[in-house]
Amino acid sequence: MTADSNSHIAWQRAQLKKLRAALKAVEADQLGKANCGRATQMTIDELQRKIGESGRCIAEYERRTRRPLATDRGSLTSVSWDHWNANLPMARPQRQRA
């Protein structure tokens, strides 16, 4: 993951990591118990809601700022630049007669 220039998104990513860890801990704590209490279920629901909010915020930011994949540096390096203008007809190789 690259560093975010937007501090709000960086904070959201950090929160998402913390919330997922907290949810995992609560669920692991309740794994051995037969009866999940009402307070624990409310905690799980609240953590899942916060995870969803952070995830939506990050996804919306990435949709707004992400460059199209077809123009990234890796894709452009594999393109043949011999005929860079798509509107010009490409020269066909001539057959040699035997």
LINMO-V537915 format. One record per backbone hydrogen bond with DSSP energy under -1.0 kcal/mol. NH is the residue of the N-H (numbers start at 0). CO is the residue of the C=O. E is the energy in kcal/mol with one decimal. If there is no record, write none. Layout:
nh->[NH NH]
co->[CO CO]
e->[E E]
This chain:
nh->[9 10 11 12 13 14 15 16 17 18 19 20 21 22 23 24 25 26 27 28 29 40 41 42 43 44 45 46 47 48 49 50 51 52 53 54 55 56 57 58 59 60 61 62 63 64 65 70 71 75 76 87]
co->[5 6 7 8 9 10 11 12 13 14 15 16 17 18 19 20 21 22 23 24 25 36 37 38 39 40 41 42 43 44 45 46 47 48 49 50 51 52 53 54 55 56 57 58 59 60 61 67 68 71 72 84]
e->[-2.1 -2.2 -2.2 -2.6 -2.0 -2.7 -2.6 -1.9 -2.2 -3.2 -2.3 -1.9 -2.5 -2.6 -2.3 -2.2 -2.4 -2.7 -2.4 -2.1 -1.8 -2.3 -2.2 -2.1 -2.5 -2.6 -2.4 -2.5 -2.4 -2.1 -2.3 -2.4 -2.1 -2.1 -2.4 -2.5 -2.4 -2.2 -2.4 -2.6 -2.4 -1.9 -2.5 -2.1 -1.7 -2.0 -2.3 -1.3 -1.3 -2.0 -1.5 -1.2]
